[in-house]
Amino acid sequence: MIPRSIPPHARGPLLYGVTHSPWVEGVRQALHYHRVQPRVTSYPLDLSWAISRGLIFPALRLSDGQTLLDSFTIYQALDDAGYPLGFAHISPAERDEAQLDLERLFLNYAPGRCVSGRRWRFIVAWSQMRELPFSARGVVSRAFVSLYFWILIRLGIALSHRRGRPVYDLDTIESQLHAWDDRLRTARWLTGETPGFLDFALLGHLQCMTSGLTEELLPCIRRQRHLMSWLEQLLTQLPADEPLYVHRLLDETLVSPRASAGEQTLFWLAWLGWLVVWPLTGTLVLALLLRRPRNPAHSGAVASRARRRSEGVPTGS
Ligand SMILES: N[C@@H](CCC(=O)N[C@@H](CS)C(=O)NCC(=O)O)C(=O)O
């Protein structure tokens, strides 16, 4: 596991993912809370796993070489390893229900990142993400992953249109946020007496919503009074060395941290490179999309499992 003795800013565990991902950010901030500084990379931790199960993040590589998938599995492992995250205060059924609620929220707001009029801006946002610390291999991989996610989200949007479902409905998102606000009306933290995994999981989603592609969500969040004071409290518990996207909810003048000009240039060179070899890139993206259902942590997997459970079909988990 992660040794309890990892000091702040030591060469921390390796976290696969990007800082716009809510699930990655939740884990990253939970680690920060426990003064563990993970390295964040867009390069898959295990290429053969990625090829057989898709490009899904987060994944956390532990000091013993073991790789954990799915943010909630990672939180549980951290809690087991002596980094308390409130698992003693919540039943497995409540935990699953909370992850389902967060996934529903995610599936409602994530398409907003790449709706018509924002399709190009989506890739620009990926060019501005950062590897922490810088890694050329991570940037080249991120250029490819941006195409994978662009296609995944556009396919999701097309499917919603076909089924006559709203793609990005602010009222629905606000009512889901309001449900979280309601939970915080009487509780200081979502899981126990101190910030726990649900607090960090929710923080991760706020991070994604405020990362620059869905600015119209900022007023929806600001209207949630209890959620906003919870956020202010939570931020005081985290090391103050890095501005987070959510700080923009509290101070509109703040600018989000972005990759350096050099890192952005490398991204665009790699991105053009992936386009030049498009037959290869397209085939790879397609193959990875076809494999993602094999990964128990893919987007929408929690809802699929809940649906199968309610229909009495074995889920294998
Ligand atoms: N249940 C997972 C959800 C992870 C998730 O949805 N990750 C997104 C990135 S934000 C992903 O990799 N999606 C790619 C896919 O589903 O193919 C968790 O809690 O970690």
The ligand as an SDF file (V2000), in Angstrom:
LIG
                    3D

 20 19  0  0  0  0  0  0  0  0999 V2000
  -16.6610    4.9190  -11.5970 N   0  0  0  0  0  0  0  0  0  0  0  0
  -15.4360    5.5030  -12.0770 C   0  0  0  0  0  0  0  0  0  0  0  0
  -15.7340    6.5220  -13.1640 C   0  0  0  0  0  0  0  0  0  0  0  0
  -14.4770    6.9420  -13.8880 C   0  0  0  0  0  0  0  0  0  0  0  0
  -14.7690    7.7220  -15.1580 C   0  0  0  0  0  0  0  0  0  0  0  0
  -15.9210    7.9230  -15.5530 O   0  0  0  0  0  0  0  0  0  0  0  0
  -13.6860    8.1530  -15.8150 N   0  0  0  0  0  0  0  0  0  0  0  0
  -13.7880    8.8560  -17.0610 C   0  0  0  0  0  0  0  0  0  0  0  0
  -12.8660   10.0570  -17.0610 C   0  0  0  0  0  0  0  0  0  0  0  0
  -13.5390   11.4170  -16.2230 S   0  0  0  0  0  0  0  0  0  0  0  0
  -13.2640    7.9350  -18.1470 C   0  0  0  0  0  0  0  0  0  0  0  0
  -12.1190    7.5530  -18.1050 O   0  0  0  0  0  0  0  0  0  0  0  0
  -14.1140    7.6170  -19.1460 N   0  0  0  0  0  0  0  0  0  0  0  0
  -13.6840    6.9080  -20.3040 C   0  0  0  0  0  0  0  0  0  0  0  0
  -14.6400    5.8000  -20.7010 C   0  0  0  0  0  0  0  0  0  0  0  0
  -15.6240    5.5560  -20.0060 O   0  0  0  0  0  0  0  0  0  0  0  0
  -14.3470    5.1870  -21.7260 O   0  0  0  0  0  0  0  0  0  0  0  0
  -14.6790    6.1090  -10.9000 C   0  0  0  0  0  0  0  0  0  0  0  0
  -15.3010    6.3490   -9.8340 O   0  0  0  0  0  0  0  0  0  0  0  0
  -13.4440    6.2970  -10.9970 O   0  0  0  0  0  0  0  0  0  0  0  0
  1  2  1  0
  2  3  1  0
  2 18  1  0
  3  4  1  0
  4  5  1  0
  5  6  2  0
  5  7  1  0
  7  8  1  0
  8  9  1  0
  8 11  1  0
  9 10  1  0
 11 12  2  0
 11 13  1  0
 13 14  1  0
 14 15  1  0
 15 16  2  0
 15 17  1  0
 18 19  2  0
 18 20  1  0
M  END
$$$$
